[in-house]
Amino acid sequence: MAYIIIKTILTAVIIVGISEIGKRYTTFAALLAALPLTSLLAMIWLYADTKDAGRIADLSIAIFWLVLPTLLFFLILPWLLRQQYNFWLSLGISTVVMIVFYLGYATIGKKLGLPL
């Protein structure tokens, strides 16, 4: 149980840290957020829990393929915000578009044999 609490606290500290840094240094916070910190932590925790390098390899390649649809979110959100849409509406629309794109991408990816 202590292990799960440590994992949760460490992960939360990173996310909160990035949002706090973003209040003052947007570009530096963006750089930290763009780093695959979540992916790295997930791989570290998964390896610590399973010692299965094959699972890490599978996770890594799946992350690669699933990052691509995520990029659409980061194009639509700033565009909507610059068009003076409300933040929550922009976030919602961007998220819905990303999910729809994920679903289409996953359907096509499976037909192409991508490891999704």
Phi, psi and omega in degrees: 000320179298325180298316179295320179296317178298315178300316181295314181296314180300315179296316179296320180299319179297313182294313179296320179301315179296318180293324178291318177299323180299335178295333184246322185231084185302314183295318179294319177297320178297319178299314179296319180292328180285337176296148181282051182300315180298316179296316179298315178297317179299319179293318179297312181296318180297316179294318179299325181280326189243336187057027184255098181296329178297320177296321178296317178298316179297317178298316182298314182289325177294320177300315179306309184291330182273349174291326184304311178294333180296329182300329178300321177304316184284352172266319184287316182303306181294328179296313179297318180297321178288341175273009177072023173286150176302144182304311185295321177295315179299316179297317179296312180298314180300319180293316179298315178300317180297317180296315178300317179295320176302312182298315177296318180297317180295319179297312179293318181300319179295321178294329179273354178085019177288146182279076182254000000 
